[in-house]
């Protein structure tokens, strides 16, 4: 081999590998690209989950209206999820449950769950009826009164009245209600109570209302349904300290709509439409949306 050929081969060998600096630069570029892409991917996935949950709510809305067409009213609040099962293609499950309240672990109906809540893969529900804009003891002005509600009862306009929202299934300490240091139960004290629940609440203790899941494990929960005493994804609270026997009365509870979606919750209005309501929504607008007959408008 000639000297010139040997020198050329040596140069080729020197250029065939990566230097440490080049490798570090390449790794840095890849890390930067991943840092830019991952948030975008996560955003797309979160949006897909939110849209999937909205689709479920639309199916629930259609089932509610099909029931209303057949019975001239919506189902009794405590029986709603059982009553609309035939209108969701679940007639067999409807017969098997025999008028039980559909709020247990052994119910596995996809449209009652949100895919964002991975804790409900085997059962449970994320849908919750609107009970109104304030203390229930002073009147149920939402869509879940103690009786049958019908379209004729919605005088605020069906597009301006919430029917169903998401609410996280209360299966762990961070999903149950808190106690407030003092009671605020007069109709005029609604905002005082909301402030106490928002800022002065006590460490959460177990509520007195409970059920057992399919494995026999006792699971604590607050009352089903939601109200608009506080805004979306706010804490839920009992009214008063644990030493007060009336603190856990459902008549005075704050039961907030909640989800794992970033920034808000999906809401089904009485006309069957679904909207995403932000956590930062003005509380007056949120309460107006939750009233069916207050002659108020949503800003």
Secondary structure, 3 states (H helix, E strand, C coil): CCHHHHHHHHHHHHHCCCCHHHHHHHHHHHHHHHHHHHHHHHHHHHHHHHHHHHHHHHHHHHHHHHHHHHHCCCCCHHHHHHHCHHHHCCHHHHHHHCCCCCCCCCCCCHHHCCCCCHHHCCCCCCEEEECCCCCHHHCCCCCCCCCCCCHHHCCCCHHHCEEEEECCCCCCHHHCCECECCCCCCHHHHHHHHHHHHHCECCCCCCCCEEECCCCCEEECCCCCECCCCCCCCCCECCCCCCCCCCCCHHHCECCCCCCCCCEEEEEECCCCEEEEECCCCHHHHHHHCCCCCCCCCC
